[in-house]
Amino acid sequence: MIRKFFVSCVILALIGFGILYLVAKTGLVRVPVFTAMAYALPTPERTVESGTAVEQEMEKQLVATLQSKLSAGTFTDADATLVFSEGTLTTSLRSAIAQGAQEVFVQDSAQVVILQSGEVELYLTFTGNEQNSALLLRVAPTAKDGGLAFDVTRVQVGQLFVPAWLQFAVQWPLDKLVSQLNDFLDAYVSVQNVTLQEGSVTLDGTMTLDLKTLIKTE
């Protein structure tokens, strides 16, 4: 009986130590001894400086497309290609945080990196955290129904990698944000294809603007 009790205590202690170790890896709270063992400051793939806002880039590029078609003397198609740098996407991410997530994430350190793997990395530092822990989220964008869809490929909190079966907790709020992005894009362009290369993302599609109105405006 004593032996069984001792074994049970050891098992419970190991489970407790394991939980404390995992919590310490997140960096969300400081766990004496375990934080020093398990946690290190999470870092993004590289540092990105903010750039021109998506809205300004979209307007500039669509106007250039329209001017090119005008120069050619014909509007036989409404094809358009938009290229956004990771600096531009970083600016938009920070603006999104300013509009409703400042209590969760630090606006000035948030950034977006476009990886060679065809993934987008979002780096988000948590507010009010003495360890400066961060959420690193990797997603794979695709074109869907004239807009964009993002599938979560990796979730990291501090130094803890979240297992795939728990990533749904991030997918739902991400889908909500993407829905808002698609509402914005829908007024300008219907996306048919998404291409990623290191440092930028390219959207190919057709303009949904009233071209005749824009031509008169020009």
ChimeraX commands (.cxc) that place a marker at each C-alpha (Angstrom):
marker #1 position 0.00,0.00,0.00 radius 0.5
marker #1 position 2.79,2.41,0.92 radius 0.5
marker #1 position 4.62,1.51,-2.27 radius 0.5
marker #1 position 1.54,2.23,-4.40 radius 0.5
marker #1 position 1.04,5.53,-2.61 radius 0.5
marker #1 position 4.66,6.47,-3.24 radius 0.5
marker #1 position 4.42,5.55,-6.93 radius 0.5
marker #1 position 1.21,7.59,-7.25 radius 0.5
marker #1 position 2.89,10.58,-5.64 radius 0.5
marker #1 position 5.85,10.30,-8.01 radius 0.5
marker #1 position 3.56,10.11,-11.04 radius 0.5
marker #1 position 1.53,13.11,-9.88 radius 0.5
marker #1 position 4.73,15.05,-9.23 radius 0.5
marker #1 position 6.03,14.24,-12.70 radius 0.5
marker #1 position 2.75,15.32,-14.27 radius 0.5
marker #1 position 2.84,18.53,-12.24 radius 0.5
marker #1 position 6.43,19.22,-13.26 radius 0.5
marker #1 position 5.50,18.55,-16.89 radius 0.5
marker #1 position 2.62,21.03,-16.77 radius 0.5
marker #1 position 4.78,23.67,-15.12 radius 0.5
marker #1 position 7.46,23.12,-17.77 radius 0.5
marker #1 position 4.95,23.59,-20.60 radius 0.5
marker #1 position 3.50,26.72,-18.99 radius 0.5
marker #1 position 7.01,28.08,-18.53 radius 0.5
marker #1 position 7.78,27.49,-22.23 radius 0.5
marker #1 position 4.93,29.79,-23.24 radius 0.5
marker #1 position 6.47,32.71,-21.34 radius 0.5
marker #1 position 2.97,33.92,-20.48 radius 0.5
marker #1 position 3.76,33.68,-16.77 radius 0.5
marker #1 position 7.00,33.40,-14.84 radius 0.5
marker #1 position 7.44,30.01,-13.21 radius 0.5
marker #1 position 10.31,29.90,-10.70 radius 0.5
marker #1 position 13.17,27.66,-11.86 radius 0.5
marker #1 position 11.20,26.34,-14.87 radius 0.5
marker #1 position 11.19,29.64,-16.79 radius 0.5
marker #1 position 14.99,29.79,-16.70 radius 0.5
marker #1 position 15.11,26.21,-17.98 radius 0.5
marker #1 position 12.41,26.26,-20.64 radius 0.5
marker #1 position 11.91,29.81,-21.92 radius 0.5
marker #1 position 13.87,31.98,-24.31 radius 0.5
marker #1 position 12.74,35.12,-26.08 radius 0.5
marker #1 position 10.86,34.10,-29.28 radius 0.5
marker #1 position 12.10,35.81,-32.43 radius 0.5
marker #1 position 10.57,36.18,-35.91 radius 0.5
marker #1 position 12.21,34.88,-39.07 radius 0.5
marker #1 position 13.59,38.40,-39.64 radius 0.5
marker #1 position 12.79,41.98,-38.71 radius 0.5
marker #1 position 10.42,43.90,-41.02 radius 0.5
marker #1 position 9.94,47.67,-41.11 radius 0.5
marker #1 position 6.46,49.07,-41.74 radius 0.5
marker #1 position 5.69,50.42,-45.21 radius 0.5
marker #1 position 2.87,52.00,-47.21 radius 0.5
marker #1 position -0.64,50.96,-46.18 radius 0.5
marker #1 position -2.45,48.33,-48.27 radius 0.5
marker #1 position -5.14,50.83,-49.23 radius 0.5
marker #1 position -2.60,53.26,-50.69 radius 0.5
marker #1 position -0.70,50.52,-52.50 radius 0.5
marker #1 position -3.90,49.10,-53.96 radius 0.5
marker #1 position -5.07,52.51,-55.20 radius 0.5
marker #1 position -1.66,53.29,-56.73 radius 0.5
marker #1 position -1.40,49.94,-58.49 radius 0.5
marker #1 position -4.97,49.93,-59.79 radius 0.5
marker #1 position -4.60,53.47,-61.13 radius 0.5
marker #1 position -1.39,52.39,-62.89 radius 0.5
marker #1 position -3.24,49.41,-64.38 radius 0.5
marker #1 position -6.05,51.62,-65.62 radius 0.5
marker #1 position -3.61,54.12,-67.11 radius 0.5
marker #1 position -1.84,51.30,-68.92 radius 0.5
marker #1 position -5.11,50.08,-70.40 radius 0.5
marker #1 position -6.02,53.63,-71.40 radius 0.5
marker #1 position -2.68,54.02,-73.13 radius 0.5
marker #1 position -3.36,50.82,-75.06 radius 0.5
marker #1 position -6.67,52.34,-76.16 radius 0.5
marker #1 position -8.80,49.39,-75.14 radius 0.5
marker #1 position -10.57,47.86,-72.14 radius 0.5
marker #1 position -11.00,44.35,-73.44 radius 0.5
marker #1 position -10.37,42.92,-69.98 radius 0.5
marker #1 position -10.36,43.92,-66.34 radius 0.5
marker #1 position -7.37,41.83,-65.35 radius 0.5
marker #1 position -5.27,43.22,-62.53 radius 0.5
marker #1 position -2.18,42.19,-60.59 radius 0.5
marker #1 position -1.46,43.52,-57.11 radius 0.5
marker #1 position 1.87,43.10,-55.35 radius 0.5
marker #1 position 2.17,43.76,-51.62 radius 0.5
marker #1 position 5.44,43.81,-49.72 radius 0.5
marker #1 position 5.74,42.42,-46.22 radius 0.5
marker #1 position 6.32,46.01,-45.06 radius 0.5
marker #1 position 2.91,46.99,-46.41 radius 0.5
marker #1 position 1.27,43.97,-44.78 radius 0.5
marker #1 position 3.03,44.80,-41.51 radius 0.5
marker #1 position 1.51,48.29,-41.57 radius 0.5
marker #1 position -1.96,46.85,-42.08 radius 0.5
marker #1 position -1.49,44.32,-39.28 radius 0.5
marker #1 position -0.49,47.10,-36.89 radius 0.5
marker #1 position -3.52,49.14,-37.97 radius 0.5
marker #1 position -5.78,46.15,-37.29 radius 0.5
marker #1 position -4.31,45.83,-33.78 radius 0.5
marker #1 position -4.90,49.55,-33.17 radius 0.5
marker #1 position -8.56,49.10,-34.09 radius 0.5
marker #1 position -9.37,46.41,-31.56 radius 0.5
marker #1 position -6.54,44.29,-30.20 radius 0.5
marker #1 position -4.30,46.71,-28.31 radius 0.5
marker #1 position -5.19,45.06,-25.02 radius 0.5
marker #1 position -3.78,41.76,-26.29 radius 0.5
marker #1 position -0.89,42.58,-28.62 radius 0.5
marker #1 position 1.80,45.27,-28.82 radius 0.5
marker #1 position 1.12,47.30,-31.95 radius 0.5
marker #1 position 4.63,48.57,-32.69 radius 0.5
marker #1 position 6.32,45.16,-32.61 radius 0.5
marker #1 position 3.76,43.28,-34.72 radius 0.5
marker #1 position 4.98,42.28,-38.16 radius 0.5
marker #1 position 4.42,40.07,-41.21 radius 0.5
marker #1 position 7.10,38.02,-42.95 radius 0.5
marker #1 position 6.65,36.29,-46.33 radius 0.5
marker #1 position 8.67,33.06,-46.35 radius 0.5
marker #1 position 10.23,31.11,-49.20 radius 0.5
marker #1 position 8.17,28.12,-48.08 radius 0.5
marker #1 position 5.01,29.81,-49.33 radius 0.5
marker #1 position 3.86,30.67,-45.83 radius 0.5
marker #1 position 3.10,33.96,-44.09 radius 0.5
marker #1 position 4.48,34.46,-40.59 radius 0.5
marker #1 position 2.68,36.79,-38.18 radius 0.5
marker #1 position 4.67,37.87,-35.13 radius 0.5
marker #1 position 2.61,39.32,-32.27 radius 0.5
marker #1 position 4.06,40.29,-28.89 radius 0.5
marker #1 position 1.71,40.01,-25.92 radius 0.5
marker #1 position 1.02,43.13,-23.87 radius 0.5
marker #1 position 1.75,43.31,-20.15 radius 0.5
marker #1 position 4.18,40.40,-20.25 radius 0.5
marker #1 position 7.49,40.70,-18.45 radius 0.5
marker #1 position 9.02,37.92,-20.55 radius 0.5
marker #1 position 8.03,39.70,-23.80 radius 0.5
marker #1 position 6.45,36.48,-24.97 radius 0.5
marker #1 position 4.93,36.42,-28.43 radius 0.5
marker #1 position 2.58,34.50,-30.68 radius 0.5
marker #1 position 4.20,33.30,-33.91 radius 0.5
marker #1 position 1.56,32.21,-36.37 radius 0.5
marker #1 position 2.28,30.69,-39.79 radius 0.5
marker #1 position -0.46,30.45,-42.39 radius 0.5
marker #1 position -0.73,29.34,-46.01 radius 0.5
marker #1 position -2.87,31.71,-48.15 radius 0.5
marker #1 position -4.93,30.54,-51.13 radius 0.5
marker #1 position -7.52,32.11,-53.43 radius 0.5
marker #1 position -11.09,31.06,-52.64 radius 0.5
marker #1 position -14.42,32.34,-54.00 radius 0.5
marker #1 position -12.86,35.57,-55.27 radius 0.5
marker #1 position -11.16,36.28,-51.95 radius 0.5
marker #1 position -8.48,34.86,-49.70 radius 0.5
marker #1 position -8.38,31.93,-47.32 radius 0.5
marker #1 position -5.66,31.22,-44.76 radius 0.5
marker #1 position -4.93,27.77,-43.36 radius 0.5
marker #1 position -2.96,27.66,-40.12 radius 0.5
marker #1 position 0.23,25.62,-40.53 radius 0.5
marker #1 position 2.04,26.37,-37.26 radius 0.5
marker #1 position 1.27,28.02,-33.94 radius 0.5
marker #1 position 3.99,28.93,-31.45 radius 0.5
marker #1 position 3.41,30.63,-28.10 radius 0.5
marker #1 position 6.73,31.69,-26.64 radius 0.5
marker #1 position 8.83,28.54,-27.11 radius 0.5
marker #1 position 5.86,26.16,-27.05 radius 0.5
marker #1 position 4.67,24.71,-30.36 radius 0.5
marker #1 position 0.91,24.11,-30.23 radius 0.5
marker #1 position -0.14,20.65,-31.53 radius 0.5
marker #1 position -2.22,20.54,-34.71 radius 0.5
marker #1 position -5.36,19.35,-32.92 radius 0.5
marker #1 position -5.39,22.56,-30.84 radius 0.5
marker #1 position -4.77,24.97,-33.71 radius 0.5
marker #1 position -8.50,25.34,-34.36 radius 0.5
marker #1 position -8.52,27.80,-31.47 radius 0.5
marker #1 position -6.52,30.19,-33.67 radius 0.5
marker #1 position -8.17,29.29,-36.98 radius 0.5
marker #1 position -11.59,30.63,-35.96 radius 0.5
marker #1 position -10.56,34.21,-35.03 radius 0.5
marker #1 position -8.22,34.22,-38.05 radius 0.5
marker #1 position -11.12,33.34,-40.36 radius 0.5
marker #1 position -13.10,36.22,-38.87 radius 0.5
marker #1 position -10.30,38.68,-39.64 radius 0.5
marker #1 position -9.89,37.27,-43.15 radius 0.5
marker #1 position -13.62,37.75,-43.73 radius 0.5
marker #1 position -13.21,41.45,-42.98 radius 0.5
marker #1 position -10.22,41.60,-45.33 radius 0.5
marker #1 position -12.22,39.93,-48.10 radius 0.5
marker #1 position -15.05,42.44,-47.67 radius 0.5
marker #1 position -12.48,45.17,-48.30 radius 0.5
marker #1 position -10.89,43.42,-51.30 radius 0.5
marker #1 position -14.27,42.65,-52.86 radius 0.5
marker #1 position -14.85,46.34,-53.56 radius 0.5
marker #1 position -11.70,46.45,-55.69 radius 0.5
marker #1 position -10.73,43.07,-57.06 radius 0.5
marker #1 position -11.85,39.46,-57.33 radius 0.5
marker #1 position -8.83,37.28,-56.53 radius 0.5
marker #1 position -8.18,34.23,-58.70 radius 0.5
marker #1 position -4.62,33.35,-57.76 radius 0.5
marker #1 position -2.13,33.97,-54.95 radius 0.5
marker #1 position 1.62,33.70,-55.43 radius 0.5
marker #1 position 4.17,34.10,-52.65 radius 0.5
marker #1 position 7.86,34.76,-52.94 radius 0.5
marker #1 position 10.21,35.77,-50.17 radius 0.5
marker #1 position 9.32,39.34,-49.17 radius 0.5
marker #1 position 6.08,39.82,-51.13 radius 0.5
marker #1 position 2.72,38.39,-52.12 radius 0.5
marker #1 position 1.10,38.73,-55.56 radius 0.5
marker #1 position -2.66,38.66,-56.16 radius 0.5
marker #1 position -3.94,38.04,-59.69 radius 0.5
marker #1 position -7.57,38.68,-60.46 radius 0.5
marker #1 position -10.09,40.96,-62.09 radius 0.5
marker #1 position -11.11,44.46,-61.05 radius 0.5
marker #1 position -14.60,44.76,-59.58 radius 0.5
marker #1 position -14.61,48.56,-59.79 radius 0.5
marker #1 position -16.89,50.49,-62.12 radius 0.5
marker #1 position -14.30,51.09,-64.83 radius 0.5
marker #1 position -16.45,53.57,-66.78 radius 0.5
marker #1 position -16.79,55.77,-63.70 radius 0.5
marker #1 position -13.07,55.63,-63.10 radius 0.5
marker #1 position -12.28,56.47,-66.74 radius 0.5
marker #1 position -14.45,59.60,-66.52 radius 0.5
marker #1 position -12.79,60.52,-63.28 radius 0.5
marker #1 position -9.38,60.18,-64.89 radius 0.5
marker link #1:1,2 radius 0.2
marker link #1:2,3 radius 0.2
marker link #1:3,4 radius 0.2
marker link #1:4,5 radius 0.2
marker link #1:5,6 radius 0.2
marker link #1:6,7 radius 0.2
marker link #1:7,8 radius 0.2
marker link #1:8,9 radius 0.2
marker link #1:9,10 radius 0.2
marker link #1:10,11 radius 0.2
marker link #1:11,12 radius 0.2
marker link #1:12,13 radius 0.2
marker link #1:13,14 radius 0.2
marker link #1:14,15 radius 0.2
marker link #1:15,16 radius 0.2
marker link #1:16,17 radius 0.2
marker link #1:17,18 radius 0.2
marker link #1:18,19 radius 0.2
marker link #1:19,20 radius 0.2
marker link #1:20,21 radius 0.2
marker link #1:21,22 radius 0.2
marker link #1:22,23 radius 0.2
marker link #1:23,24 radius 0.2
marker link #1:24,25 radius 0.2
marker link #1:25,26 radius 0.2
marker link #1:26,27 radius 0.2
marker link #1:27,28 radius 0.2
marker link #1:28,29 radius 0.2
marker link #1:29,30 radius 0.2
marker link #1:30,31 radius 0.2
marker link #1:31,32 radius 0.2
marker link #1:32,33 radius 0.2
marker link #1:33,34 radius 0.2
marker link #1:34,35 radius 0.2
marker link #1:35,36 radius 0.2
marker link #1:36,37 radius 0.2
marker link #1:37,38 radius 0.2
marker link #1:38,39 radius 0.2
marker link #1:39,40 radius 0.2
marker link #1:40,41 radius 0.2
marker link #1:41,42 radius 0.2
marker link #1:42,43 radius 0.2
marker link #1:43,44 radius 0.2
marker link #1:44,45 radius 0.2
marker link #1:45,46 radius 0.2
marker link #1:46,47 radius 0.2
marker link #1:47,48 radius 0.2
marker link #1:48,49 radius 0.2
marker link #1:49,50 radius 0.2
marker link #1:50,51 radius 0.2
marker link #1:51,52 radius 0.2
marker link #1:52,53 radius 0.2
marker link #1:53,54 radius 0.2
marker link #1:54,55 radius 0.2
marker link #1:55,56 radius 0.2
marker link #1:56,57 radius 0.2
marker link #1:57,58 radius 0.2
marker link #1:58,59 radius 0.2
marker link #1:59,60 radius 0.2
marker link #1:60,61 radius 0.2
marker link #1:61,62 radius 0.2
marker link #1:62,63 radius 0.2
marker link #1:63,64 radius 0.2
marker link #1:64,65 radius 0.2
marker link #1:65,66 radius 0.2
marker link #1:66,67 radius 0.2
marker link #1:67,68 radius 0.2
marker link #1:68,69 radius 0.2
marker link #1:69,70 radius 0.2
marker link #1:70,71 radius 0.2
marker link #1:71,72 radius 0.2
marker link #1:72,73 radius 0.2
marker link #1:73,74 radius 0.2
marker link #1:74,75 radius 0.2
marker link #1:75,76 radius 0.2
marker link #1:76,77 radius 0.2
marker link #1:77,78 radius 0.2
marker link #1:78,79 radius 0.2
marker link #1:79,80 radius 0.2
marker link #1:80,81 radius 0.2
marker link #1:81,82 radius 0.2
marker link #1:82,83 radius 0.2
marker link #1:83,84 radius 0.2
marker link #1:84,85 radius 0.2
marker link #1:85,86 radius 0.2
marker link #1:86,87 radius 0.2
marker link #1:87,88 radius 0.2
marker link #1:88,89 radius 0.2
marker link #1:89,90 radius 0.2
marker link #1:90,91 radius 0.2
marker link #1:91,92 radius 0.2
marker link #1:92,93 radius 0.2
marker link #1:93,94 radius 0.2
marker link #1:94,95 radius 0.2
marker link #1:95,96 radius 0.2
marker link #1:96,97 radius 0.2
marker link #1:97,98 radius 0.2
marker link #1:98,99 radius 0.2
marker link #1:99,100 radius 0.2
marker link #1:100,101 radius 0.2
marker link #1:101,102 radius 0.2
marker link #1:102,103 radius 0.2
marker link #1:103,104 radius 0.2
marker link #1:104,105 radius 0.2
marker link #1:105,106 radius 0.2
marker link #1:106,107 radius 0.2
marker link #1:107,108 radius 0.2
marker link #1:108,109 radius 0.2
marker link #1:109,110 radius 0.2
marker link #1:110,111 radius 0.2
marker link #1:111,112 radius 0.2
marker link #1:112,113 radius 0.2
marker link #1:113,114 radius 0.2
marker link #1:114,115 radius 0.2
marker link #1:115,116 radius 0.2
marker link #1:116,117 radius 0.2
marker link #1:117,118 radius 0.2
marker link #1:118,119 radius 0.2
marker link #1:119,120 radius 0.2
marker link #1:120,121 radius 0.2
marker link #1:121,122 radius 0.2
marker link #1:122,123 radius 0.2
marker link #1:123,124 radius 0.2
marker link #1:124,125 radius 0.2
marker link #1:125,126 radius 0.2
marker link #1:126,127 radius 0.2
marker link #1:127,128 radius 0.2
marker link #1:128,129 radius 0.2
marker link #1:129,130 radius 0.2
marker link #1:130,131 radius 0.2
marker link #1:131,132 radius 0.2
marker link #1:132,133 radius 0.2
marker link #1:133,134 radius 0.2
marker link #1:134,135 radius 0.2
marker link #1:135,136 radius 0.2
marker link #1:136,137 radius 0.2
marker link #1:137,138 radius 0.2
marker link #1:138,139 radius 0.2
marker link #1:139,140 radius 0.2
marker link #1:140,141 radius 0.2
marker link #1:141,142 radius 0.2
marker link #1:142,143 radius 0.2
marker link #1:143,144 radius 0.2
marker link #1:144,145 radius 0.2
marker link #1:145,146 radius 0.2
marker link #1:146,147 radius 0.2
marker link #1:147,148 radius 0.2
marker link #1:148,149 radius 0.2
marker link #1:149,150 radius 0.2
marker link #1:150,151 radius 0.2
marker link #1:151,152 radius 0.2
marker link #1:152,153 radius 0.2
marker link #1:153,154 radius 0.2
marker link #1:154,155 radius 0.2
marker link #1:155,156 radius 0.2
marker link #1:156,157 radius 0.2
marker link #1:157,158 radius 0.2
marker link #1:158,159 radius 0.2
marker link #1:159,160 radius 0.2
marker link #1:160,161 radius 0.2
marker link #1:161,162 radius 0.2
marker link #1:162,163 radius 0.2
marker link #1:163,164 radius 0.2
marker link #1:164,165 radius 0.2
marker link #1:165,166 radius 0.2
marker link #1:166,167 radius 0.2
marker link #1:167,168 radius 0.2
marker link #1:168,169 radius 0.2
marker link #1:169,170 radius 0.2
marker link #1:170,171 radius 0.2
marker link #1:171,172 radius 0.2
marker link #1:172,173 radius 0.2
marker link #1:173,174 radius 0.2
marker link #1:174,175 radius 0.2
marker link #1:175,176 radius 0.2
marker link #1:176,177 radius 0.2
marker link #1:177,178 radius 0.2
marker link #1:178,179 radius 0.2
marker link #1:179,180 radius 0.2
marker link #1:180,181 radius 0.2
marker link #1:181,182 radius 0.2
marker link #1:182,183 radius 0.2
marker link #1:183,184 radius 0.2
marker link #1:184,185 radius 0.2
marker link #1:185,186 radius 0.2
marker link #1:186,187 radius 0.2
marker link #1:187,188 radius 0.2
marker link #1:188,189 radius 0.2
marker link #1:189,190 radius 0.2
marker link #1:190,191 radius 0.2
marker link #1:191,192 radius 0.2
marker link #1:192,193 radius 0.2
marker link #1:193,194 radius 0.2
marker link #1:194,195 radius 0.2
marker link #1:195,196 radius 0.2
marker link #1:196,197 radius 0.2
marker link #1:197,198 radius 0.2
marker link #1:198,199 radius 0.2
marker link #1:199,200 radius 0.2
marker link #1:200,201 radius 0.2
marker link #1:201,202 radius 0.2
marker link #1:202,203 radius 0.2
marker link #1:203,204 radius 0.2
marker link #1:204,205 radius 0.2
marker link #1:205,206 radius 0.2
marker link #1:206,207 radius 0.2
marker link #1:207,208 radius 0.2
marker link #1:208,209 radius 0.2
marker link #1:209,210 radius 0.2
marker link #1:210,211 radius 0.2
marker link #1:211,212 radius 0.2
marker link #1:212,213 radius 0.2
marker link #1:213,214 radius 0.2
marker link #1:214,215 radius 0.2
marker link #1:215,216 radius 0.2
marker link #1:216,217 radius 0.2
marker link #1:217,218 radius 0.2
view
